[in-house]
Amino acid sequence: MTEIRQYTTRDQEKLKKYYLATELQKKQTRVLHALQKSQSAKRAWQAGLVGIFGLHYTSLKAASSFSTTLPTILFQVVLWSAGVGLVWYQWLCKKYGDKVRLATDTIAQALAEIQNNPKSNAWVMVNDKDEIIGTVALKCVNGEGQIGLLTGEEARQRQMLVQNAIRFGRTNKIQVISKWDQDSKWSESPL
């Protein structure tokens, strides 16, 4: 059984826990994506490869056969690649965690501030254990309602939350309701 209720400051810690858990589920995918796109990681990896091959260039040139030197070079390349990947992965994991915590604090603050305007409000969807499983906010800006901070694992949950926000807007004579332009939630790739 789920329930949608108005967000209160008592929900702040539960909300932070919910957002952190939701975003940390996406951590590995997002960090690996950021690692793949990182130009600095690519340059460090390439510089190491040049260094490894540079160190072995003279021995390769002098060797009559690559059979003794090549396995050593391949081992060093694999070791270097794994090391660079691990260091960058760890650094990006920390960076991701810091950004998620900052975004979570920002969202909790935004939800609390929204309620200062009588035509704005925020809601949480909770399960039977009173755990937050979705959120939505409607803020009134210059007479226009803007929906944002929408979360929920299932499409049906998100739909119910949006419908709740629209009903609230209509009750408060807000005629135009749109998506929150600058939703302070995170982007697909917060790194």
GROMACS elastic network, one bead per residue, 0.5 to 0.9 nm:
[ bonds ]
;  ai    aj funct       b0    kb
    1   126     6  0.85830   500
    1   127     6  0.59897   500
    1   128     6  0.55844   500
    2   125     6  0.66337   500
    2   126     6  0.55897   500
    2   128     6  0.62168   500
    2   130     6  0.87999   500
    2   133     6  0.87349   500
    3   124     6  0.82219   500
    3   125     6  0.55091   500
    3   126     6  0.54151   500
    3   127     6  0.65354   500
    3   128     6  0.79715   500
    3   130     6  0.88124   500
    4   123     6  0.65293   500
    4   124     6  0.56717   500
    4   126     6  0.64129   500
    4   134     6  0.87703   500
    4   135     6  0.88388   500
    4   160     6  0.84694   500
    4   161     6  0.73489   500
    4   164     6  0.80915   500
    5     8     6  0.89888   500
    5   122     6  0.86390   500
    5   123     6  0.54787   500
    5   124     6  0.56352   500
    5   125     6  0.64296   500
    5   126     6  0.78117   500
    6   121     6  0.74571   500
    6   122     6  0.59707   500
    6   124     6  0.62567   500
    6   125     6  0.87638   500
    7    10     6  0.81373   500
    7    11     6  0.64785   500
    7    12     6  0.84399   500
    7   111     6  0.76359   500
    7   112     6  0.80704   500
    7   115     6  0.87255   500
    7   121     6  0.78960   500
    7   122     6  0.53890   500
    7   124     6  0.56062   500
    7   135     6  0.85473   500
    8    11     6  0.54894   500
    8    12     6  0.73248   500
    8   111     6  0.86877   500
    8   112     6  0.73945   500
    8   115     6  0.88637   500
    8   122     6  0.84251   500
    8   123     6  0.84140   500
    8   124     6  0.89947   500
    9    12     6  0.52566   500
    9    13     6  0.84888   500
    9   108     6  0.86790   500
    9   111     6  0.87795   500
    9   112     6  0.65873   500
   10    13     6  0.73200   500
   10    14     6  0.81985   500
   11    14     6  0.53008   500
   11    15     6  0.58707   500
   11    16     6  0.86123   500
   11   124     6  0.85203   500
   11   132     6  0.84141   500
   12    15     6  0.50139   500
   12    16     6  0.62223   500
   12    17     6  0.86472   500
   12   108     6  0.61347   500
   12   109     6  0.86379   500
   12   111     6  0.89422   500
   12   112     6  0.85005   500
   13    16     6  0.51044   500
   13    17     6  0.61881   500
   13    18     6  0.85639   500
   13   108     6  0.86133   500
   14    17     6  0.50574   500
   14    18     6  0.60945   500
   14    19     6  0.86735   500
   14   131     6  0.70290   500
   14   132     6  0.66259   500
   15    18     6  0.50118   500
   15    19     6  0.61718   500
   15    20     6  0.85169   500
   15   104     6  0.82694   500
   15   107     6  0.89637   500
   15   108     6  0.70479   500
   15   124     6  0.84861   500
   15   131     6  0.87258   500
   15   132     6  0.65075   500
   15   135     6  0.85743   500
   16    19     6  0.52114   500
   16    20     6  0.60299   500
   16    21     6  0.84701   500
   16   101     6  0.83066   500
   16   104     6  0.57755   500
   16   105     6  0.70897   500
   16   107     6  0.84736   500
   16   108     6  0.69352   500
   17    20     6  0.52326   500
   17    21     6  0.60878   500
   17    22     6  0.85269   500
   17   104     6  0.87306   500
   17   132     6  0.87985   500
   18    21     6  0.52429   500
   18    22     6  0.60718   500
   18    23     6  0.86281   500
   18   131     6  0.80777   500
   18   132     6  0.63191   500
   18   133     6  0.71864   500
   18   134     6  0.84402   500
   19    22     6  0.50600   500
   19    23     6  0.60916   500
   19    24     6  0.83670   500
   19   100     6  0.83044   500
   19   101     6  0.88117   500
   19   103     6  0.89463   500
   19   104     6  0.62321   500
   19   107     6  0.89846   500
   19   151     6  0.88706   500
   20    23     6  0.53178   500
   20    24     6  0.58579   500
   20    25     6  0.85536   500
   20    97     6  0.87857   500
   20   100     6  0.67673   500
   20   101     6  0.69804   500
   20   104     6  0.69058   500
   21    24     6  0.52113   500
   21    25     6  0.63386   500
   22    25     6  0.55504   500
   22    26     6  0.73190   500
   22   153     6  0.87051   500
   23    26     6  0.53566   500
   23    27     6  0.65587   500
   23   100     6  0.70085   500
   24    28     6  0.80556   500
   24    96     6  0.88899   500
   24    97     6  0.77991   500
   24   100     6  0.80602   500
   25    28     6  0.75795   500
   25    29     6  0.86958   500
   26    29     6  0.56719   500
   26    30     6  0.61487   500
   26    31     6  0.85322   500
   27    30     6  0.52787   500
   27    31     6  0.58987   500
   27    32     6  0.84115   500
   27    93     6  0.74751   500
   27    96     6  0.73581   500
   27    97     6  0.82444   500
   28    31     6  0.52064   500
   28    32     6  0.59914   500
   28    33     6  0.84178   500
   28    93     6  0.80845   500
   29    32     6  0.53269   500
   29    33     6  0.61161   500
   29    34     6  0.86462   500
   30    33     6  0.50319   500
   30    34     6  0.61274   500
   30    35     6  0.85296   500
   30    96     6  0.83851   500
   30   188     6  0.79846   500
   30   189     6  0.61587   500
   30   190     6  0.79714   500
   30   191     6  0.79338   500
   31    34     6  0.50304   500
   31    35     6  0.60342   500
   31    36     6  0.85337   500
   31    89     6  0.68798   500
   31    92     6  0.60494   500
   31    93     6  0.62353   500
   31    96     6  0.71831   500
   31   189     6  0.85049   500
   31   191     6  0.76773   500
   32    36     6  0.61079   500
   32    37     6  0.86708   500
   32    89     6  0.72328   500
   32    92     6  0.86146   500
   33    36     6  0.51053   500
   33    37     6  0.63872   500
   33    38     6  0.86647   500
   33   189     6  0.81078   500
   34    37     6  0.51070   500
   34    38     6  0.59608   500
   34    89     6  0.89640   500
   34    92     6  0.76108   500
   34   189     6  0.74530   500
   34   190     6  0.89352   500
   34   191     6  0.65694   500
   35    38     6  0.50750   500
   35    39     6  0.85490   500
   35    41     6  0.71149   500
   35    42     6  0.87924   500
   35    85     6  0.79795   500
   35    88     6  0.69314   500
   35    89     6  0.66190   500
   35    92     6  0.73392   500
   36    39     6  0.83296   500
   36    41     6  0.82990   500
   36    42     6  0.82548   500
   37    41     6  0.85043   500
   37    42     6  0.83895   500
   38    41     6  0.54034   500
   38    42     6  0.64625   500
   38    43     6  0.88046   500
   38    88     6  0.89848   500
   39    42     6  0.50254   500
   39    43     6  0.61171   500
   39    44     6  0.86073   500
   40    43     6  0.50718   500
   40    44     6  0.61298   500
   40    45     6  0.85181   500
   41    44     6  0.51365   500
   41    45     6  0.60971   500
   41    46     6  0.85201   500
   41    84     6  0.72118   500
   41    85     6  0.76703   500
   41    88     6  0.66383   500
   42    45     6  0.51135   500
   42    46     6  0.60395   500
   42    47     6  0.85041   500
   43    46     6  0.50320   500
   43    47     6  0.59649   500
   43    48     6  0.85019   500
   44    47     6  0.51293   500
   44    48     6  0.62129   500
   44    49     6  0.86991   500
   44    84     6  0.73582   500
   45    48     6  0.52037   500
   45    49     6  0.63368   500
   45    50     6  0.87885   500
   45    80     6  0.74950   500
   45    81     6  0.64298   500
   45    84     6  0.63242   500
   45    85     6  0.83135   500
   46    49     6  0.50638   500
   46    50     6  0.62360   500
   46    51     6  0.85842   500
   47    50     6  0.51337   500
   47    51     6  0.61654   500
   47    52     6  0.86608   500
   48    52     6  0.61051   500
   48    53     6  0.85702   500
   48    77     6  0.81939   500
   48    80     6  0.69664   500
   48    81     6  0.84017   500
   48    84     6  0.89248   500
   49    52     6  0.50832   500
   49    53     6  0.61201   500
   49    54     6  0.82623   500
   49    76     6  0.88556   500
   49    77     6  0.65091   500
   49    80     6  0.77950   500
   49    81     6  0.84841   500
   50    53     6  0.52379   500
   50    54     6  0.57851   500
   50    55     6  0.85143   500
   51    55     6  0.60906   500
   51    56     6  0.86559   500
   52    55     6  0.52669   500
   52    56     6  0.64716   500
   52    57     6  0.86043   500
   52    73     6  0.71908   500
   52    76     6  0.72380   500
   52    77     6  0.72281   500
   52    80     6  0.88844   500
   53    56     6  0.51506   500
   53    57     6  0.57946   500
   53    73     6  0.73876   500
   53    77     6  0.88870   500
   54    57     6  0.50949   500
   54    58     6  0.78833   500
   55    58     6  0.72643   500
   55    59     6  0.81447   500
   56    59     6  0.52788   500
   56    60     6  0.59614   500
   56    61     6  0.85084   500
   56    69     6  0.79419   500
   56    73     6  0.75158   500
   57    60     6  0.50838   500
   57    61     6  0.60847   500
   57    62     6  0.86212   500
   58    62     6  0.61240   500
   58    63     6  0.84274   500
   59    62     6  0.50742   500
   59    63     6  0.58015   500
   59    69     6  0.76528   500
   60    63     6  0.51424   500
   60    64     6  0.80316   500
   60    65     6  0.80580   500
   60    66     6  0.67598   500
   60    69     6  0.68220   500
   60    70     6  0.83346   500
   61    64     6  0.78900   500
   62    65     6  0.88252   500
   63    66     6  0.66442   500
   63    68     6  0.85683   500
   63    69     6  0.79572   500
   65    68     6  0.70104   500
   65    69     6  0.79404   500
   65    70     6  0.89622   500
   66    69     6  0.53722   500
   66    70     6  0.53519   500
   66    71     6  0.84452   500
   67    70     6  0.56934   500
   67    71     6  0.70293   500
   68    71     6  0.64118   500
   68    72     6  0.72572   500
   69    72     6  0.53398   500
   69    73     6  0.62987   500
   69    74     6  0.87496   500
   70    73     6  0.50657   500
   70    74     6  0.60827   500
   70    75     6  0.84985   500
   71    74     6  0.50737   500
   71    75     6  0.60214   500
   71    76     6  0.85863   500
   72    75     6  0.51299   500
   72    76     6  0.62452   500
   72    77     6  0.86535   500
   73    76     6  0.51213   500
   73    77     6  0.61269   500
   73    78     6  0.86225   500
   74    77     6  0.50450   500
   74    78     6  0.61510   500
   74    79     6  0.84996   500
   75    78     6  0.52212   500
   75    79     6  0.60889   500
   75    80     6  0.85191   500
   76    80     6  0.59031   500
   76    81     6  0.84020   500
   77    80     6  0.50889   500
   77    81     6  0.59873   500
   77    82     6  0.85005   500
   78    81     6  0.51287   500
   78    82     6  0.61035   500
   78    83     6  0.85106   500
   79    82     6  0.52343   500
   79    83     6  0.61019   500
   79    84     6  0.86446   500
   80    83     6  0.50791   500
   80    84     6  0.61004   500
   80    85     6  0.84320   500
   81    84     6  0.52783   500
   81    85     6  0.60140   500
   81    86     6  0.84977   500
   82    85     6  0.50995   500
   82    86     6  0.60236   500
   82    87     6  0.85909   500
   83    86     6  0.51634   500
   83    87     6  0.61496   500
   83    88     6  0.85714   500
   84    87     6  0.52775   500
   84    88     6  0.61358   500
   84    89     6  0.83769   500
   85    88     6  0.53407   500
   85    89     6  0.58982   500
   85    90     6  0.85595   500
   86    89     6  0.50003   500
   86    90     6  0.60932   500
   86    91     6  0.85361   500
   87    90     6  0.52836   500
   87    91     6  0.62253   500
   87    92     6  0.86475   500
   88    91     6  0.50317   500
   88    92     6  0.60188   500
   88    93     6  0.84431   500
   89    92     6  0.51722   500
   89    93     6  0.60529   500
   89    94     6  0.86984   500
   90    93     6  0.50508   500
   90    94     6  0.63637   500
   90    95     6  0.86702   500
   91    94     6  0.52809   500
   91    95     6  0.62529   500
   91    96     6  0.86232   500
   92    96     6  0.59047   500
   92    97     6  0.84548   500
   92   191     6  0.75719   500
   93    96     6  0.50573   500
   93    97     6  0.61293   500
   93    98     6  0.86091   500
   94    97     6  0.51172   500
   94    98     6  0.61882   500
   94    99     6  0.86526   500
   95    98     6  0.51667   500
   95    99     6  0.62376   500
   95   100     6  0.86413   500
   95   191     6  0.70575   500
   96    99     6  0.51676   500
   96   100     6  0.61052   500
   96   101     6  0.86123   500
   96   190     6  0.70338   500
   96   191     6  0.59969   500
   97   100     6  0.51360   500
   97   101     6  0.61669   500
   97   102     6  0.86004   500
   98   101     6  0.52306   500
   98   102     6  0.61999   500
   98   103     6  0.86038   500
   99   102     6  0.50638   500
   99   103     6  0.60111   500
   99   104     6  0.84344   500
   99   186     6  0.87051   500
   99   190     6  0.70461   500
   99   191     6  0.75224   500
  100   103     6  0.50569   500
  100   104     6  0.59890   500
  100   105     6  0.86206   500
  100   186     6  0.78736   500
  100   190     6  0.79392   500
  101   104     6  0.50382   500
  101   105     6  0.62665   500
  101   106     6  0.86097   500
  102   105     6  0.52126   500
  102   106     6  0.61727   500
  102   107     6  0.86534   500
  103   107     6  0.60816   500
  103   108     6  0.85924   500
  103   184     6  0.74055   500
  103   185     6  0.64766   500
  103   186     6  0.67254   500
  104   107     6  0.51450   500
  104   108     6  0.62122   500
  104   109     6  0.85979   500
  104   185     6  0.80277   500
  105   108     6  0.51767   500
  105   109     6  0.61739   500
  105   110     6  0.85689   500
  106   109     6  0.51294   500
  106   110     6  0.60519   500
  106   111     6  0.86415   500
  106   184     6  0.73277   500
  106   185     6  0.82772   500
  107   111     6  0.61275   500
  107   112     6  0.85992   500
  107   149     6  0.75868   500
  107   184     6  0.66691   500
  107   185     6  0.67002   500
  108   111     6  0.52586   500
  108   112     6  0.63707   500
  108   113     6  0.87935   500
  109   112     6  0.51454   500
  109   113     6  0.62211   500
  109   114     6  0.86658   500
  110   113     6  0.51118   500
  110   114     6  0.60936   500
  110   115     6  0.89836   500
  110   184     6  0.82124   500
  111   114     6  0.52380   500
  111   115     6  0.70016   500
  111   121     6  0.79407   500
  111   122     6  0.61432   500
  111   123     6  0.87516   500
  111   136     6  0.89498   500
  111   137     6  0.70636   500
  111   149     6  0.85291   500
  112   115     6  0.58584   500
  112   116     6  0.76723   500
  112   122     6  0.82109   500
  113   116     6  0.55568   500
  113   117     6  0.80623   500
  114   117     6  0.61758   500
  114   118     6  0.87552   500
  114   120     6  0.58217   500
  114   121     6  0.58882   500
  114   122     6  0.69903   500
  114   137     6  0.77463   500
  114   138     6  0.78598   500
  114   139     6  0.61947   500
  114   140     6  0.86791   500
  115   118     6  0.66966   500
  115   119     6  0.82676   500
  115   120     6  0.58556   500
  115   121     6  0.51383   500
  115   122     6  0.69913   500
  115   139     6  0.84387   500
  116   119     6  0.88116   500
  116   120     6  0.75743   500
  116   121     6  0.84160   500
  117   120     6  0.52494   500
  117   121     6  0.76487   500
  117   139     6  0.78607   500
  117   140     6  0.75466   500
  118   121     6  0.74623   500
  118   140     6  0.87314   500
  118   172     6  0.88300   500
  119   138     6  0.83432   500
  119   139     6  0.70860   500
  119   140     6  0.58154   500
  119   143     6  0.87910   500
  119   145     6  0.83953   500
  119   168     6  0.84266   500
  119   169     6  0.73650   500
  119   172     6  0.62430   500
  119   173     6  0.88577   500
  119   174     6  0.82080   500
  120   137     6  0.76523   500
  120   138     6  0.54083   500
  120   140     6  0.53148   500
  120   141     6  0.87873   500
  120   145     6  0.78312   500
  120   146     6  0.89705   500
  120   168     6  0.86091   500
  120   169     6  0.80375   500
  121   136     6  0.87436   500
  121   137     6  0.58345   500
  121   138     6  0.54453   500
  121   139     6  0.63894   500
  121   140     6  0.86924   500
  121   165     6  0.80034   500
  121   168     6  0.82111   500
  122   135     6  0.75058   500
  122   136     6  0.58152   500
  122   138     6  0.62015   500
  122   139     6  0.82095   500
  122   149     6  0.89259   500
  122   165     6  0.80208   500
  123   134     6  0.84176   500
  123   135     6  0.57397   500
  123   136     6  0.54992   500
  123   137     6  0.62293   500
  123   138     6  0.87946   500
  123   161     6  0.76380   500
  123   164     6  0.84502   500
  123   165     6  0.80628   500
  124   132     6  0.63377   500
  124   133     6  0.74668   500
  124   134     6  0.56832   500
  124   136     6  0.66404   500
  124   137     6  0.88138   500
  124   161     6  0.80509   500
  125   130     6  0.87543   500
  125   131     6  0.82363   500
  125   132     6  0.57144   500
  125   133     6  0.55569   500
  125   135     6  0.60927   500
  125   136     6  0.86153   500
  125   152     6  0.83275   500
  125   157     6  0.79593   500
  125   161     6  0.74498   500
  126   129     6  0.75193   500
  126   130     6  0.51433   500
  126   131     6  0.51447   500
  126   133     6  0.54710   500
  126   134     6  0.71206   500
  127   130     6  0.52376   500
  127   131     6  0.55320   500
  127   132     6  0.66876   500
  127   133     6  0.67227   500
  128   131     6  0.74209   500
  129   132     6  0.88553   500
  132   135     6  0.77252   500
  133   151     6  0.79299   500
  133   152     6  0.58912   500
  133   153     6  0.73579   500
  133   157     6  0.83874   500
  134   150     6  0.72242   500
  134   153     6  0.73632   500
  134   157     6  0.70184   500
  134   158     6  0.71745   500
  134   161     6  0.77249   500
  135   148     6  0.89582   500
  135   149     6  0.65082   500
  135   150     6  0.53515   500
  135   151     6  0.51442   500
  135   152     6  0.67474   500
  135   158     6  0.80605   500
  135   161     6  0.70436   500
  136   147     6  0.70777   500
  136   148     6  0.60404   500
  136   149     6  0.51511   500
  136   151     6  0.66461   500
  136   152     6  0.89799   500
  136   158     6  0.81410   500
  136   161     6  0.60777   500
  136   162     6  0.69159   500
  136   164     6  0.88443   500
  136   165     6  0.73289   500
  137   146     6  0.80090   500
  137   147     6  0.56450   500
  137   148     6  0.53561   500
  137   149     6  0.58836   500
  137   150     6  0.70053   500
  137   161     6  0.88127   500
  137   162     6  0.86043   500
  137   165     6  0.69560   500
  138   145     6  0.61110   500
  138   146     6  0.53343   500
  138   148     6  0.64584   500
  138   149     6  0.86939   500
  138   162     6  0.89509   500
  138   165     6  0.60176   500
  138   166     6  0.81563   500
  138   168     6  0.84118   500
  138   169     6  0.76141   500
  138   177     6  0.86724   500
  138   180     6  0.82869   500
  139   144     6  0.81130   500
  139   145     6  0.55774   500
  139   146     6  0.52807   500
  139   147     6  0.66559   500
  139   148     6  0.81030   500
  139   180     6  0.82480   500
  140   143     6  0.58558   500
  140   144     6  0.54164   500
  140   146     6  0.62861   500
  140   169     6  0.85101   500
  140   174     6  0.79961   500
  140   177     6  0.89290   500
  141   144     6  0.52611   500
  141   145     6  0.63584   500
  141   146     6  0.73346   500
  142   145     6  0.83947   500
  143   173     6  0.88828   500
  143   174     6  0.64110   500
  143   175     6  0.80406   500
  143   176     6  0.78934   500
  144   174     6  0.62181   500
  144   175     6  0.70277   500
  144   176     6  0.52597   500
  144   177     6  0.60169   500
  144   178     6  0.77477   500
  145   166     6  0.85426   500
  145   169     6  0.66164   500
  145   174     6  0.62342   500
  145   175     6  0.78049   500
  145   176     6  0.60546   500
  145   178     6  0.63541   500
  145   179     6  0.83782   500
  145   180     6  0.84050   500
  146   176     6  0.83753   500
  146   177     6  0.55411   500
  146   179     6  0.52607   500
  146   181     6  0.77958   500
  147   150     6  0.75795   500
  147   162     6  0.75444   500
  147   165     6  0.73022   500
  147   166     6  0.84352   500
  147   177     6  0.71389   500
  147   178     6  0.61714   500
  147   180     6  0.50613   500
  147   181     6  0.88426   500
  147   183     6  0.87687   500
  148   151     6  0.89102   500
  148   179     6  0.62682   500
  148   181     6  0.82242   500
  148   182     6  0.85158   500
  148   183     6  0.58004   500
  148   184     6  0.83795   500
  148   185     6  0.84303   500
  149   180     6  0.82414   500
  149   183     6  0.64354   500
  149   184     6  0.73903   500
  149   185     6  0.62193   500
  150   158     6  0.67702   500
  150   161     6  0.77034   500
  150   162     6  0.77844   500
  150   185     6  0.88148   500
  151   154     6  0.88644   500
  151   157     6  0.83414   500
  151   158     6  0.63414   500
  151   161     6  0.86765   500
  152   155     6  0.71942   500
  152   156     6  0.84612   500
  152   157     6  0.56947   500
  152   158     6  0.53759   500
  152   161     6  0.86309   500
  153   156     6  0.86954   500
  153   157     6  0.71380   500
  153   158     6  0.77326   500
  154   157     6  0.53091   500
  154   158     6  0.65806   500
  154   159     6  0.87450   500
  155   158     6  0.51515   500
  155   159     6  0.60893   500
  155   160     6  0.86636   500
  156   160     6  0.61932   500
  156   161     6  0.86507   500
  157   160     6  0.52023   500
  157   161     6  0.62865   500
  157   162     6  0.87331   500
  158   161     6  0.51064   500
  158   162     6  0.61948   500
  158   163     6  0.85928   500
  159   162     6  0.51848   500
  159   163     6  0.61206   500
  159   164     6  0.85812   500
  160   163     6  0.51181   500
  160   164     6  0.61826   500
  160   165     6  0.87496   500
  161   164     6  0.50851   500
  161   165     6  0.63615   500
  161   166     6  0.87525   500
  162   165     6  0.50583   500
  162   166     6  0.61791   500
  162   167     6  0.86225   500
  163   166     6  0.50617   500
  163   167     6  0.61444   500
  163   168     6  0.86150   500
  164   167     6  0.51926   500
  164   168     6  0.63077   500
  164   169     6  0.87110   500
  165   168     6  0.51118   500
  165   169     6  0.62108   500
  165   170     6  0.87200   500
  166   170     6  0.61407   500
  166   171     6  0.85144   500
  166   174     6  0.88956   500
  166   177     6  0.72940   500
  167   170     6  0.51632   500
  167   171     6  0.61099   500
  167   172     6  0.86462   500
  168   171     6  0.50952   500
  168   172     6  0.63235   500
  168   173     6  0.88416   500
  168   174     6  0.86547   500
  169   172     6  0.51268   500
  169   173     6  0.63807   500
  169   174     6  0.50588   500
  169   175     6  0.75950   500
  169   176     6  0.86187   500
  169   177     6  0.75445   500
  170   173     6  0.50285   500
  170   174     6  0.53552   500
  170   175     6  0.66408   500
  170   176     6  0.89659   500
  171   174     6  0.75047   500
  172   175     6  0.88858   500
  174   177     6  0.71741   500
  178   181     6  0.83814   500
  179   182     6  0.88743   500
  179   183     6  0.84845   500
  180   183     6  0.55160   500
  182   185     6  0.85432   500
  183   186     6  0.79574   500
  184   187     6  0.88206   500
  186   189     6  0.76004   500
  186   190     6  0.58780   500
  187   190     6  0.54556   500
